[in-house]
Amino acid sequence: MMVIKKIFNREKGRQFTDFAHSFHRCEDISPRLGHEISFKLIEKGKFKNFEILVATHIDKNYLYTH
């Protein structure tokens, strides 16, 4: 973990942030499409110079990504 912090210059200040994006259960989209939409949104967001992990879940009656 310390190596990653050093690579991304996150040894001080804000080191982590969290983002959640969900889709209404009536939206008829596949998990793959939901993941792609969320990933594009994250790429255009305020996460420049952050290491990003995108996980899309299907364990509820709606899709959500964080």
Distance bins in CASP14 RR format, pairs under 12 A and 6 or more apart:
PFRMAT RR
TARGET T0000
AUTHOR 0000-0000-0000
RMODE 2
METHOD distances of the structure
MODEL  1
1 7 0 0 0 0 0 1 0 0 0 0 0
1 8 0 0 0 0 0 1 0 0 0 0 0
1 10 0 0 0 0 0 1 0 0 0 0 0
1 11 0 0 0 0 0 1 0 0 0 0 0
1 15 0 0 0 0 1 0 0 0 0 0 0
1 16 0 0 0 0 0 1 0 0 0 0 0
1 51 0 0 0 0 0 1 0 0 0 0 0
2 8 0 0 0 0 0 1 0 0 0 0 0
2 10 0 0 0 0 0 1 0 0 0 0 0
2 11 1 0 0 1 0 0 0 0 0 0 0
2 15 0 0 0 0 0 1 0 0 0 0 0
3 10 0 0 0 0 0 1 0 0 0 0 0
3 11 0 0 0 0 0 1 0 0 0 0 0
3 51 0 0 0 0 0 1 0 0 0 0 0
4 10 1 0 0 1 0 0 0 0 0 0 0
4 11 0 0 0 0 0 1 0 0 0 0 0
4 15 0 0 0 0 1 0 0 0 0 0 0
4 16 0 0 0 0 0 1 0 0 0 0 0
4 50 0 0 0 0 0 1 0 0 0 0 0
4 51 1 0 0 1 0 0 0 0 0 0 0
4 53 0 0 0 0 0 1 0 0 0 0 0
5 11 1 0 1 0 0 0 0 0 0 0 0
5 12 0 0 0 0 1 0 0 0 0 0 0
5 13 0 0 0 0 0 1 0 0 0 0 0
5 14 0 0 0 0 0 1 0 0 0 0 0
5 15 1 0 0 1 0 0 0 0 0 0 0
5 16 0 0 0 0 1 0 0 0 0 0 0
5 50 0 0 0 0 0 1 0 0 0 0 0
5 51 0 0 0 0 1 0 0 0 0 0 0
6 12 0 0 0 0 0 1 0 0 0 0 0
6 15 0 0 0 0 0 1 0 0 0 0 0
6 51 0 0 0 0 0 1 0 0 0 0 0
7 49 0 0 0 0 0 1 0 0 0 0 0
7 50 0 0 0 0 0 1 0 0 0 0 0
7 51 0 0 0 0 1 0 0 0 0 0 0
8 14 0 0 0 0 0 1 0 0 0 0 0
8 15 0 0 0 0 1 0 0 0 0 0 0
8 16 0 0 0 0 0 1 0 0 0 0 0
8 47 0 0 0 0 0 1 0 0 0 0 0
8 48 0 0 0 0 0 1 0 0 0 0 0
8 49 1 0 0 1 0 0 0 0 0 0 0
8 50 1 0 0 1 0 0 0 0 0 0 0
8 51 1 0 1 0 0 0 0 0 0 0 0
8 52 0 0 0 0 0 1 0 0 0 0 0
9 15 0 0 0 0 0 1 0 0 0 0 0
9 49 1 0 0 1 0 0 0 0 0 0 0
9 50 0 0 0 0 0 1 0 0 0 0 0
9 51 0 0 0 0 0 1 0 0 0 0 0
10 16 0 0 0 0 1 0 0 0 0 0 0
10 17 0 0 0 0 0 1 0 0 0 0 0
10 49 0 0 0 0 1 0 0 0 0 0 0
10 50 1 0 0 1 0 0 0 0 0 0 0
10 51 0 0 0 0 1 0 0 0 0 0 0
14 46 0 0 0 0 0 1 0 0 0 0 0
14 47 0 0 0 0 0 1 0 0 0 0 0
14 49 0 0 0 0 0 1 0 0 0 0 0
14 50 0 0 0 0 1 0 0 0 0 0 0
15 49 0 0 0 0 0 1 0 0 0 0 0
15 50 0 0 0 0 1 0 0 0 0 0 0
15 51 0 0 0 0 0 1 0 0 0 0 0
16 47 0 0 0 0 0 1 0 0 0 0 0
16 50 0 0 0 0 1 0 0 0 0 0 0
16 51 0 0 0 0 1 0 0 0 0 0 0
16 52 0 0 0 0 0 1 0 0 0 0 0
16 53 0 0 0 0 0 1 0 0 0 0 0
17 42 0 0 0 0 0 1 0 0 0 0 0
17 45 0 0 0 0 0 1 0 0 0 0 0
17 46 0 0 0 0 1 0 0 0 0 0 0
17 47 1 0 0 1 0 0 0 0 0 0 0
17 48 0 0 0 0 0 1 0 0 0 0 0
17 49 0 0 0 0 0 1 0 0 0 0 0
17 50 1 0 0 1 0 0 0 0 0 0 0
17 51 0 0 0 0 0 1 0 0 0 0 0
17 52 0 0 0 0 1 0 0 0 0 0 0
17 53 0 0 0 0 0 1 0 0 0 0 0
17 66 0 0 0 0 0 1 0 0 0 0 0
18 42 0 0 0 0 0 1 0 0 0 0 0
18 47 0 0 0 0 0 1 0 0 0 0 0
18 50 0 0 0 0 0 1 0 0 0 0 0
18 52 0 0 0 0 0 1 0 0 0 0 0
18 53 0 0 0 0 0 1 0 0 0 0 0
18 54 0 0 0 0 0 1 0 0 0 0 0
18 55 0 0 0 0 0 1 0 0 0 0 0
18 65 0 0 0 0 0 1 0 0 0 0 0
18 66 1 0 0 1 0 0 0 0 0 0 0
19 38 0 0 0 0 1 0 0 0 0 0 0
19 39 0 0 0 0 0 1 0 0 0 0 0
19 41 0 0 0 0 1 0 0 0 0 0 0
19 42 1 0 0 1 0 0 0 0 0 0 0
19 43 0 0 0 0 0 1 0 0 0 0 0
19 44 0 0 0 0 0 1 0 0 0 0 0
19 45 0 0 0 0 1 0 0 0 0 0 0
19 46 0 0 0 0 1 0 0 0 0 0 0
19 47 1 0 0 1 0 0 0 0 0 0 0
19 50 0 0 0 0 0 1 0 0 0 0 0
19 52 0 0 0 0 1 0 0 0 0 0 0
19 53 0 0 0 0 0 1 0 0 0 0 0
19 54 0 0 0 0 1 0 0 0 0 0 0
19 55 0 0 0 0 0 1 0 0 0 0 0
19 64 0 0 0 0 0 1 0 0 0 0 0
19 65 0 0 0 0 1 0 0 0 0 0 0
19 66 1 0 0 1 0 0 0 0 0 0 0
20 38 0 0 0 0 1 0 0 0 0 0 0
20 41 0 0 0 0 0 1 0 0 0 0 0
20 42 0 0 0 0 0 1 0 0 0 0 0
20 54 0 0 0 0 0 1 0 0 0 0 0
20 55 0 0 0 0 0 1 0 0 0 0 0
20 56 0 0 0 0 0 1 0 0 0 0 0
20 57 0 0 0 0 0 1 0 0 0 0 0
20 63 0 0 0 0 0 1 0 0 0 0 0
20 64 1 0 0 1 0 0 0 0 0 0 0
20 65 1 0 0 1 0 0 0 0 0 0 0
20 66 1 0 1 0 0 0 0 0 0 0 0
21 34 0 0 0 0 1 0 0 0 0 0 0
21 35 0 0 0 0 1 0 0 0 0 0 0
21 36 0 0 0 0 0 1 0 0 0 0 0
21 37 1 0 0 1 0 0 0 0 0 0 0
21 38 1 0 1 0 0 0 0 0 0 0 0
21 39 0 0 0 0 1 0 0 0 0 0 0
21 40 0 0 0 0 0 1 0 0 0 0 0
21 41 1 0 0 1 0 0 0 0 0 0 0
21 42 1 0 0 1 0 0 0 0 0 0 0
21 45 0 0 0 0 0 1 0 0 0 0 0
21 54 0 0 0 0 1 0 0 0 0 0 0
21 55 0 0 0 0 0 1 0 0 0 0 0
21 56 0 0 0 0 1 0 0 0 0 0 0
21 57 0 0 0 0 0 1 0 0 0 0 0
21 62 0 0 0 0 0 1 0 0 0 0 0
21 63 0 0 0 0 1 0 0 0 0 0 0
21 64 1 0 0 1 0 0 0 0 0 0 0
21 65 1 0 1 0 0 0 0 0 0 0 0
21 66 1 0 0 1 0 0 0 0 0 0 0
22 29 0 0 0 0 0 1 0 0 0 0 0
22 34 0 0 0 0 1 0 0 0 0 0 0
22 37 0 0 0 0 0 1 0 0 0 0 0
22 38 0 0 0 0 1 0 0 0 0 0 0
22 41 0 0 0 0 0 1 0 0 0 0 0
22 56 0 0 0 0 0 1 0 0 0 0 0
22 57 0 0 0 0 1 0 0 0 0 0 0
22 58 0 0 0 0 0 1 0 0 0 0 0
22 60 0 0 0 0 1 0 0 0 0 0 0
22 61 0 0 0 0 0 1 0 0 0 0 0
22 62 1 0 0 1 0 0 0 0 0 0 0
22 63 1 0 0 1 0 0 0 0 0 0 0
22 64 1 1 0 0 0 0 0 0 0 0 0
22 65 1 0 0 1 0 0 0 0 0 0 0
22 66 0 0 0 0 1 0 0 0 0 0 0
23 29 1 0 0 1 0 0 0 0 0 0 0
23 30 0 0 0 0 0 1 0 0 0 0 0
23 31 0 0 0 0 1 0 0 0 0 0 0
23 33 0 0 0 0 1 0 0 0 0 0 0
23 34 1 0 0 1 0 0 0 0 0 0 0
23 35 0 0 0 0 0 1 0 0 0 0 0
23 36 0 0 0 0 0 1 0 0 0 0 0
23 37 0 0 0 0 1 0 0 0 0 0 0
23 38 0 0 0 0 1 0 0 0 0 0 0
23 41 0 0 0 0 0 1 0 0 0 0 0
23 56 0 0 0 0 1 0 0 0 0 0 0
23 57 0 0 0 0 0 1 0 0 0 0 0
23 58 0 0 0 0 0 1 0 0 0 0 0
23 60 0 0 0 0 0 1 0 0 0 0 0
23 61 0 0 0 0 0 1 0 0 0 0 0
23 62 1 0 1 0 0 0 0 0 0 0 0
23 63 1 0 1 0 0 0 0 0 0 0 0
23 64 1 0 0 1 0 0 0 0 0 0 0
23 65 0 0 0 0 1 0 0 0 0 0 0
24 34 0 0 0 0 0 1 0 0 0 0 0
24 60 0 0 0 0 0 1 0 0 0 0 0
24 61 0 0 0 0 0 1 0 0 0 0 0
24 62 1 0 0 1 0 0 0 0 0 0 0
24 63 0 0 0 0 1 0 0 0 0 0 0
24 64 0 0 0 0 0 1 0 0 0 0 0
25 58 0 0 0 0 0 1 0 0 0 0 0
25 60 0 0 0 0 1 0 0 0 0 0 0
25 61 1 0 1 0 0 0 0 0 0 0 0
25 62 1 0 1 0 0 0 0 0 0 0 0
25 63 0 0 0 0 1 0 0 0 0 0 0
25 64 0 0 0 0 0 1 0 0 0 0 0
26 61 0 0 0 0 0 1 0 0 0 0 0
26 62 0 0 0 0 1 0 0 0 0 0 0
26 63 0 0 0 0 0 1 0 0 0 0 0
27 33 0 0 0 0 1 0 0 0 0 0 0
27 34 0 0 0 0 1 0 0 0 0 0 0
27 37 0 0 0 0 0 1 0 0 0 0 0
27 61 0 0 0 0 0 1 0 0 0 0 0
27 62 1 0 0 1 0 0 0 0 0 0 0
27 63 1 0 0 1 0 0 0 0 0 0 0
27 64 0 0 0 0 0 1 0 0 0 0 0
28 34 0 0 0 0 0 1 0 0 0 0 0
28 62 0 0 0 0 0 1 0 0 0 0 0
28 63 0 0 0 0 0 1 0 0 0 0 0
29 35 0 0 0 0 1 0 0 0 0 0 0
29 36 0 0 0 0 1 0 0 0 0 0 0
29 37 1 0 0 1 0 0 0 0 0 0 0
29 38 0 0 0 0 0 1 0 0 0 0 0
29 56 0 0 0 0 0 1 0 0 0 0 0
29 58 0 0 0 0 0 1 0 0 0 0 0
29 62 0 0 0 0 0 1 0 0 0 0 0
29 63 1 0 0 1 0 0 0 0 0 0 0
29 65 0 0 0 0 0 1 0 0 0 0 0
30 36 0 0 0 0 1 0 0 0 0 0 0
30 37 0 0 0 0 0 1 0 0 0 0 0
30 56 0 0 0 0 0 1 0 0 0 0 0
30 58 0 0 0 0 1 0 0 0 0 0 0
30 63 0 0 0 0 1 0 0 0 0 0 0
31 37 0 0 0 0 0 1 0 0 0 0 0
31 38 0 0 0 0 0 1 0 0 0 0 0
31 55 0 0 0 0 0 1 0 0 0 0 0
31 56 1 0 1 0 0 0 0 0 0 0 0
31 57 0 0 0 0 1 0 0 0 0 0 0
31 58 1 0 1 0 0 0 0 0 0 0 0
31 59 0 0 0 0 0 1 0 0 0 0 0
31 60 0 0 0 0 0 1 0 0 0 0 0
31 62 0 0 0 0 0 1 0 0 0 0 0
31 63 1 0 0 1 0 0 0 0 0 0 0
31 64 0 0 0 0 0 1 0 0 0 0 0
31 65 0 0 0 0 1 0 0 0 0 0 0
32 38 0 0 0 0 0 1 0 0 0 0 0
32 39 0 0 0 0 0 1 0 0 0 0 0
32 56 0 0 0 0 1 0 0 0 0 0 0
32 58 0 0 0 0 0 1 0 0 0 0 0
32 63 0 0 0 0 0 1 0 0 0 0 0
32 65 0 0 0 0 0 1 0 0 0 0 0
33 39 0 0 0 0 0 1 0 0 0 0 0
33 40 0 0 0 0 0 1 0 0 0 0 0
33 56 0 0 0 0 1 0 0 0 0 0 0
33 63 0 0 0 0 1 0 0 0 0 0 0
33 65 0 0 0 0 0 1 0 0 0 0 0
34 40 0 0 0 0 1 0 0 0 0 0 0
34 41 0 0 0 0 1 0 0 0 0 0 0
34 42 0 0 0 0 0 1 0 0 0 0 0
34 54 0 0 0 0 0 1 0 0 0 0 0
34 55 0 0 0 0 0 1 0 0 0 0 0
34 56 1 0 0 1 0 0 0 0 0 0 0
34 57 0 0 0 0 0 1 0 0 0 0 0
34 58 0 0 0 0 0 1 0 0 0 0 0
34 62 0 0 0 0 0 1 0 0 0 0 0
34 63 1 0 1 0 0 0 0 0 0 0 0
34 64 0 0 0 0 1 0 0 0 0 0 0
34 65 1 0 0 1 0 0 0 0 0 0 0
35 41 0 0 0 0 0 1 0 0 0 0 0
35 42 0 0 0 0 0 1 0 0 0 0 0
35 54 1 0 0 1 0 0 0 0 0 0 0
35 55 0 0 0 0 1 0 0 0 0 0 0
35 56 1 1 0 0 0 0 0 0 0 0 0
35 57 0 0 0 0 1 0 0 0 0 0 0
35 58 0 0 0 0 0 1 0 0 0 0 0
35 63 0 0 0 0 1 0 0 0 0 0 0
35 64 0 0 0 0 0 1 0 0 0 0 0
35 65 1 0 0 1 0 0 0 0 0 0 0
35 66 0 0 0 0 0 1 0 0 0 0 0
36 42 0 0 0 0 0 1 0 0 0 0 0
36 43 0 0 0 0 0 1 0 0 0 0 0
36 54 0 0 0 0 1 0 0 0 0 0 0
36 56 0 0 0 0 1 0 0 0 0 0 0
36 63 0 0 0 0 0 1 0 0 0 0 0
36 65 0 0 0 0 0 1 0 0 0 0 0
37 43 0 0 0 0 0 1 0 0 0 0 0
37 44 0 0 0 0 0 1 0 0 0 0 0
37 54 0 0 0 0 0 1 0 0 0 0 0
37 56 0 0 0 0 1 0 0 0 0 0 0
37 63 0 0 0 0 1 0 0 0 0 0 0
37 64 0 0 0 0 0 1 0 0 0 0 0
37 65 0 0 0 0 1 0 0 0 0 0 0
38 44 0 0 0 0 0 1 0 0 0 0 0
38 45 0 0 0 0 0 1 0 0 0 0 0
38 52 0 0 0 0 0 1 0 0 0 0 0
38 53 0 0 0 0 0 1 0 0 0 0 0
38 54 1 0 0 1 0 0 0 0 0 0 0
38 55 0 0 0 0 1 0 0 0 0 0 0
38 56 1 0 0 1 0 0 0 0 0 0 0
38 57 0 0 0 0 0 1 0 0 0 0 0
38 63 0 0 0 0 1 0 0 0 0 0 0
38 64 0 0 0 0 1 0 0 0 0 0 0
38 65 1 1 0 0 0 0 0 0 0 0 0
38 66 0 0 0 0 1 0 0 0 0 0 0
39 45 0 0 0 0 0 1 0 0 0 0 0
39 47 0 0 0 0 0 1 0 0 0 0 0
39 52 0 0 0 0 1 0 0 0 0 0 0
39 53 0 0 0 0 0 1 0 0 0 0 0
39 54 1 0 1 0 0 0 0 0 0 0 0
39 55 0 0 0 0 0 1 0 0 0 0 0
39 56 0 0 0 0 1 0 0 0 0 0 0
39 65 1 0 0 1 0 0 0 0 0 0 0
39 66 0 0 0 0 0 1 0 0 0 0 0
40 54 0 0 0 0 0 1 0 0 0 0 0
40 65 0 0 0 0 0 1 0 0 0 0 0
41 47 0 0 0 0 0 1 0 0 0 0 0
41 52 0 0 0 0 0 1 0 0 0 0 0
41 54 0 0 0 0 1 0 0 0 0 0 0
41 56 0 0 0 0 0 1 0 0 0 0 0
41 65 0 0 0 0 1 0 0 0 0 0 0
41 66 0 0 0 0 0 1 0 0 0 0 0
42 48 0 0 0 0 0 1 0 0 0 0 0
42 50 0 0 0 0 1 0 0 0 0 0 0
42 51 0 0 0 0 0 1 0 0 0 0 0
42 52 1 0 0 1 0 0 0 0 0 0 0
42 53 0 0 0 0 1 0 0 0 0 0 0
42 54 1 0 0 1 0 0 0 0 0 0 0
42 55 0 0 0 0 0 1 0 0 0 0 0
42 56 0 0 0 0 0 1 0 0 0 0 0
42 65 0 0 0 0 1 0 0 0 0 0 0
42 66 0 0 0 0 1 0 0 0 0 0 0
43 50 0 0 0 0 0 1 0 0 0 0 0
43 52 0 0 0 0 1 0 0 0 0 0 0
43 54 0 0 0 0 1 0 0 0 0 0 0
45 52 0 0 0 0 0 1 0 0 0 0 0
46 52 0 0 0 0 0 1 0 0 0 0 0
47 53 0 0 0 0 0 1 0 0 0 0 0
47 54 0 0 0 0 0 1 0 0 0 0 0
52 65 0 0 0 0 0 1 0 0 0 0 0
52 66 0 0 0 0 0 1 0 0 0 0 0
53 65 0 0 0 0 0 1 0 0 0 0 0
53 66 0 0 0 0 1 0 0 0 0 0 0
54 64 0 0 0 0 0 1 0 0 0 0 0
54 65 1 0 0 1 0 0 0 0 0 0 0
54 66 0 0 0 0 1 0 0 0 0 0 0
55 63 0 0 0 0 0 1 0 0 0 0 0
55 64 0 0 0 0 1 0 0 0 0 0 0
55 65 1 0 0 1 0 0 0 0 0 0 0
55 66 1 0 0 1 0 0 0 0 0 0 0
56 62 0 0 0 0 0 1 0 0 0 0 0
56 63 1 0 0 1 0 0 0 0 0 0 0
56 64 1 0 0 1 0 0 0 0 0 0 0
56 65 1 0 1 0 0 0 0 0 0 0 0
56 66 0 0 0 0 1 0 0 0 0 0 0
57 63 1 0 0 1 0 0 0 0 0 0 0
57 64 1 0 1 0 0 0 0 0 0 0 0
57 65 1 0 0 1 0 0 0 0 0 0 0
57 66 1 0 0 1 0 0 0 0 0 0 0
58 64 0 0 0 0 1 0 0 0 0 0 0
58 65 0 0 0 0 0 1 0 0 0 0 0
END
